[in-house]
Amino acid sequence: MPPQPAVAPRVVLSTSSVYPESTAAGFALTRDLGYDGIEIMVGVDPASADVDSVARLSEYHEVPVLAIHAPTLLLTQRVWGPDPWEKLDRAAMAAHQLGADVVVVHPPFRWQRSYASGFTDGIRRLEETTGLTFAVENMFPWRGPGGGEVRAYSPSWDCAALDVDHLTLDLSHAATSRLSSLQLVRDWGERLRHVHLTDGTDGVADEHLLPGEGDQDAAGVLAELAATGYTGHVSVEVKTRGLSRAQRAEALAASLAFTRAHLAVPAEPHG
């Protein structure tokens, strides 16, 4: 019999899934649609960087904050200051204040030389001193017009190649990397501590499709998580830009239903 999880994975809505709507809209949709909690993408909406405001939204909507995505994207490089370690320290403080247990972080960019050289030691230090899980997310190679790869991350976009204990799997990033998310779940084992549930296809663009709309076998990934006793969060992180509020709500409701249906499959691990 496969191992049974002590706690079933909670299905979370990333605030990036409601962009360009606000963090407040993310809380409202999380509550109205019945998600188990929310992941705050810090910096996409300026209000997301105001921890006291986020705490008030969490209390008002009665929606727990379960994960913090540190502002480590290109477009959030100035949020919480330019120093990447200050960003992670502030992400940890936000997580403690809001009750989250996971901080998601990207690998360093290649031009962040000092940060990159001490990244793995620094992540381990933060985990030891804060008691939080810092789960490094898989990224993807940047490709130029001719198809050649542009080195953007140091030492690698591949988080599994880094000497860190905990990883975040993003299915869209796996697709852009031309990898199988299901195989990554198997390969990473207990290092996998957070999932950005989305989808994508084998191409240059990072698509963040609804789960089931790409080629990453999102249903199989969820069934594998259920069968192997995964207890981390599953955070729906999809692109809904260009949709109306009603269309966005419909898409996110469908993503929640898809996730819960396939997490509940009592299947043996794929083999």
Buried (B, 14 or more C-beta within 10 A) or exposed (E): EEEEBEEBBBBBBBBBBBBEBBBBBBBBBBBEBEBBBBBBBBBBBEBBBBBEBBBEBBEEBEBBBBBBBBBBBEEBBEBBEEEBBEBBBBBBEBBBBBEBBBBBBBBBBBEBEEBBEEBBEBBBEBBEEBEBBBBBBBBBBBEEEEEEEEEBBBBBBBBBEBEBBBBBBBBBBBBBBEBBBBBBBBEBEEBBBBBBBBBBBEEEEBBBBBBBBBBBBBBBBBBBBBBBEBEBBBBBBBBBEEBEEEEBBBBBBBBBEBBBEBBEBEBEEBE
